[in-house]
Amino acid sequence: MSEHAIEFLQEWIGEKVHCQSSLDRIEEQAETLAKECAAKAAEAGIPLEDIQEEVGDIQELIASRLEEAAEADQENSDKPAE
């Protein structure tokens, strides 16, 4: 994958993939975000195939990142205030 495609994906995920309050909506949100990512990549002249060659299914990657963010948020909300 080109350096440009890697930078695009890292920046896009950093901007768009954030914690959601509900774990049961992650798949739905991941599908929406994957479509948005593919469209933005195309606008930037980056073929989706270049991204998928490096990371595989972008929807799965985004879902994984959403789950990680949700779990981290859950852990933080479970900690008692100091």
C-alpha positions as a printed NumPy array, in Angstrom:
array([[  0.   ,   0.   ,   0.   ],
       [  1.276,   3.437,  -0.78 ],
       [  2.467,   5.747,   1.971],
       [ -0.297,   8.157,   0.932],
       [ -2.967,   5.486,   1.462],
       [ -1.55 ,   4.59 ,   4.903],
       [ -1.495,   8.222,   5.99 ],
       [ -5.024,   8.759,   4.692],
       [ -6.41 ,   5.764,   6.581],
       [ -4.655,   6.613,   9.853],
       [ -5.825,  10.225,   9.727],
       [ -9.369,   9.318,   8.733],
       [ -9.759,   6.723,  11.487],
       [ -8.317,   9.166,  14.037],
       [-10.886,  11.788,  13.066],
       [-13.967,   9.619,  12.565],
       [-13.75 ,   6.562,  14.793],
       [-14.815,   7.451,  18.309],
       [-16.473,   5.712,  21.199],
       [-20.159,   5.044,  21.012],
       [-22.295,   4.584,  24.074],
       [-23.785,   1.323,  22.831],
       [-21.771,  -1.767,  21.911],
       [-24.763,  -3.188,  20.02 ],
       [-24.621,  -0.376,  17.447],
       [-20.958,  -0.89 ,  16.557],
       [-21.567,  -3.093,  13.496],
       [-24.127,  -0.651,  12.113],
       [-21.828,   2.299,  12.68 ],
       [-18.813,   0.421,  11.293],
       [-20.698,  -0.274,   8.066],
       [-21.636,   3.396,   7.701],
       [-18.11 ,   4.573,   8.469],
       [-16.558,   2.035,   6.076],
       [-18.722,   3.357,   3.244],
       [-17.788,   6.933,   4.161],
       [-14.098,   6.016,   4.308],
       [-14.242,   4.359,   0.879],
       [-15.931,   7.426,  -0.602],
       [-13.406,   9.828,   0.938],
       [-10.507,   7.645,  -0.21 ],
       [-11.881,   7.702,  -3.756],
       [-12.187,  11.501,  -3.59 ],
       [ -8.527,  11.631,  -2.511],
       [ -7.55 ,   9.408,  -5.441],
       [ -6.789,   6.391,  -3.261],
       [ -8.22 ,   3.103,  -4.544],
       [-10.046,   1.114,  -1.868],
       [ -8.059,  -1.904,  -3.042],
       [ -4.832,  -0.21 ,  -1.904],
       [ -6.228,   0.176,   1.602],
       [ -7.715,  -3.309,   1.738],
       [ -4.463,  -4.83 ,   0.513],
       [ -2.805,  -3.606,   3.706],
       [ -5.564,  -3.873,   6.332],
       [ -8.119,  -6.287,   4.894],
       [-11.781,  -5.456,   5.375],
       [-11.988,  -1.83 ,   6.483],
       [-15.394,  -2.411,   8.072],
       [-13.865,  -5.039,  10.357],
       [-10.964,  -2.719,  11.182],
       [-13.317,   0.14 ,  12.026],
       [-15.547,  -2.154,  14.124],
       [-12.475,  -3.305,  16.032],
       [-11.409,   0.279,  16.728],
       [-14.94 ,   1.192,  17.848],
       [-15.008,  -1.782,  20.208],
       [-11.622,  -0.811,  21.662],
       [-12.815,   2.757,  22.214],
       [-16.072,   1.59 ,  23.803],
       [-14.244,  -0.793,  26.137],
       [-11.761,   1.908,  27.149],
       [-14.611,   4.317,  27.791],
       [-16.435,   1.683,  29.845],
       [-13.309,   1.04 ,  31.925],
       [-12.862,   4.757,  32.531],
       [-16.473,   5.212,  33.584],
       [-16.216,   2.264,  35.996],
       [-13.288,   3.799,  37.874],
       [-14.2  ,   5.71 ,  41.013],
       [-13.527,   9.434,  41.007],
       [-10.496,  10.463,  42.987]])
